Amino acid sequence: MTIAYINTLTLEYPRHIGDIELVNEADRNNFVAVEWADPPAFDSLTQIIYELPPINSDGTWYMQWGIRNATEEELAFRDSLINK
């Protein structure tokens, strides 16, 4: 599993180890790993899951997930792909 990082000053996310290696050494301390969070259960037939910005809880950054109902347009597009 790929580890993602967040810049705690600018909140740039996701950043990866290659991104961090490109910044000057003094700024590398601004990056911290974001802990993986399994996505919650959702109804893939009617809902869309998406990643939210990470949240800082007591100094540890965690992934967050959002779920919303799919729009009629999204459902129609999905159905058009399935019924080709």
C-alpha positions as CSV (number, residue, x, y, z in Angstrom):
1,M,0.0,0.0,0.0
2,T,1.4,3.4,-0.9
3,I,2.0,5.8,1.9
4,A,0.7,9.3,1.4
5,Y,2.0,12.3,3.2
6,I,0.6,15.8,4.0
7,N,2.5,19.0,4.2
8,T,1.4,20.3,7.6
9,L,2.1,23.9,6.7
10,T,0.3,24.1,3.4
11,L,-2.0,21.1,3.7
12,E,-0.9,19.8,0.3
13,Y,-2.2,16.3,0.0
14,P,-1.5,13.7,-1.2
15,R,2.3,13.9,-1.5
16,H,4.5,11.0,-1.9
17,I,8.1,10.2,-1.0
18,G,9.4,11.4,-4.4
19,D,7.7,14.8,-3.9
20,I,9.3,15.1,-0.5
21,E,12.8,14.3,-1.9
22,L,12.4,17.3,-4.3
23,V,12.0,19.9,-1.6
24,N,14.9,21.4,0.3
25,E,16.0,19.5,3.4
26,A,14.8,22.1,5.9
27,D,11.2,21.8,4.5
28,R,11.1,18.0,4.7
29,N,10.1,18.2,8.3
30,N,6.8,19.7,7.3
31,F,5.7,16.4,5.8
32,V,4.1,13.6,7.9
33,A,2.6,10.3,6.9
34,V,-1.2,10.0,6.8
35,E,-2.5,6.8,8.3
36,W,-4.6,4.6,6.1
37,A,-8.3,4.2,6.9
38,D,-10.4,1.5,5.3
39,P,-13.3,2.9,3.4
40,P,-16.7,2.4,5.0
41,A,-19.4,0.2,3.6
42,F,-21.5,1.8,1.0
43,D,-24.1,0.9,-1.7
44,S,-22.1,0.9,-4.9
45,L,-25.3,0.9,-6.9
46,T,-26.6,4.2,-5.6
47,Q,-23.8,5.9,-3.8
48,I,-20.4,7.5,-4.5
49,I,-17.4,7.2,-2.2
50,Y,-14.6,9.7,-2.2
51,E,-11.6,10.7,-0.1
52,L,-11.9,13.8,2.1
53,P,-8.9,15.8,3.3
54,P,-7.0,14.1,6.1
55,I,-7.8,15.0,9.7
56,N,-5.3,15.6,12.5
57,S,-6.2,13.9,15.8
58,D,-3.7,14.4,18.6
59,G,-0.8,14.9,16.2
60,T,-1.6,11.9,13.9
61,W,-3.1,12.5,10.5
62,Y,-5.8,10.1,9.3
63,M,-7.5,9.5,6.0
64,Q,-11.2,10.3,5.8
65,W,-13.9,9.1,3.5
66,G,-17.2,10.7,2.4
67,I,-20.2,9.0,0.9
68,R,-23.0,10.7,-1.1
69,N,-25.9,9.6,-3.2
70,A,-25.1,9.4,-6.9
71,T,-26.8,11.9,-9.1
72,E,-29.3,10.8,-11.8
73,E,-26.6,11.8,-14.4
74,E,-24.0,9.6,-12.7
75,L,-26.4,6.7,-12.5
76,A,-27.4,7.1,-16.2
77,F,-23.8,7.2,-17.2
78,R,-22.9,4.1,-15.3
79,D,-25.9,2.3,-16.7
80,S,-24.8,3.3,-20.3
81,L,-21.4,1.8,-19.7
82,I,-22.8,-1.4,-18.3
83,N,-25.4,-1.8,-21.1
84,K,-23.0,-1.3,-24.1
